[in-house]
Amino acid sequence: MNNTKHEAEALCDVLAPNIGKDMGCDVVFCVPSIDIIPVIKKLETTNIAVGAQNMHFVDSGAYTGEISAKMLKEVGVKYVIIGHSERRQYFGETDESVNKKVIKAIETGLIPIICVGESLAQREQGITVELVRMQVKLALQGVTDEQAKNIVLAYEPIWAIGTGITATSAQAEEVCAAIRVVLGEIYSKELAEEIRIQYGGSVSADNAAELFAQKNIDGGLVGGASLKPEFEKIVKAAGGKGV
């Protein structure tokens, strides 16, 4: 929940000239709903796509305050974040609602960025991989092989989001590798290799290159650092991997 319309436009003016061209990777700005249309207009001559931070799983109805996938698609949104830990923690998002949103996003032609991850207590209990495997399986129920080709999985340890604490590259790689394995079990090893897996959790210009150098980390779901000029360095680090 950052940036008014004018602040979002100003940030686009700062970032777009340097990363709005072919950077060797896909760049997506996922902005608050009220900023979506002005940001799309700002970026229409660039290679930067726009995503939403959330959506509802029905097309219309008595769901005051919600926004549907169809509404997002019509204005030019291409991606949508689903199941972010803050949505799960503060707004009652469940594995069931995540799955419903994933299905609806795919049906509508949006690319879901599906977030999974553990709390600090769960990591200390040694159940990180089990928990993340379960979250992935539940999120992808009913998603076919063909549909799965375009999804994005984002591993975001809850204890590292907005805290300044980053999982070590080894910790992040371990879980992203486990996600790749479970994708191979659900689909095939070949398809699992095609699906993008991101790391999110205090990604910065200082740690991006090391994180993205890991075999199973295909890019980043960037939070606070995306609001600063240093985001350009993170994009360049991802572009160096060609993701």
C-alpha positions, 0 to 999 in steps of 0.5 A: 500500500504505497504511492498515490497516483501522482507518486506512482507516476513520478516513480515511473518517470524515474525508473522507466527510462532506464528499465523500460527497454529490453533488459534481458528479463521481464519487468512487472510493476504490481501496483495498488488498484487505484494506481493501475490505470495511470501507471498503465498509461505511463508505461504504454510505450515501454516493455514494462508490464503492469500487475495487480496485487490482488483480485476476487475469484468471481466476475461480479456480484455483492463483494463490495470493495473487491476487484475482479479478474475481468476488470483487471484484464480489460484495462490492460493488467497482465499479472496478478499477485495471489496469496501474498503472505500479507493477504494471508496474514491480515485479510484471511486469505486461505489455501482454498481462496488462493486456488480459486483465484489462481483458477479464475486468473488463468481462465481470464488470461492473467498470469498469476504470481502465486506466493508461498512461504513459512513463518519464523516459527514454522521454519524453527519447527523444521517444517518449511519444505513440507509446508511449502510443498502443501501450499504449492499443491493446494494452489495448483489444484485443477491447473492443467499442464498447459495452463501451468506453463505461464504461472509464476511461483514466488517463495517468500519467507514471511520472516524476511518480508519487510524486515531487512532480513534476507534468507541466505542464498542457500536457504532460498535455493533449498526451498525454490529447489523443493518447489521445482521438485513438487512441480515435477511431481504434479506435472513433469520434470520438463514442465517444472523446469519451464515454470518460473520460481522467484524469491521474495523477501528483502531483495535488494541491490546488494543481494540480488545478484547472489540470489539470482545466481542460484540454479532454481531462483529465476528472479525476484518478487521485490518489495521495498527496494522497488520503490527506489532507484536501486531497483534498476540494479536488481533488474540488471541482475535478473537480466544477466540471468536472462529470466 
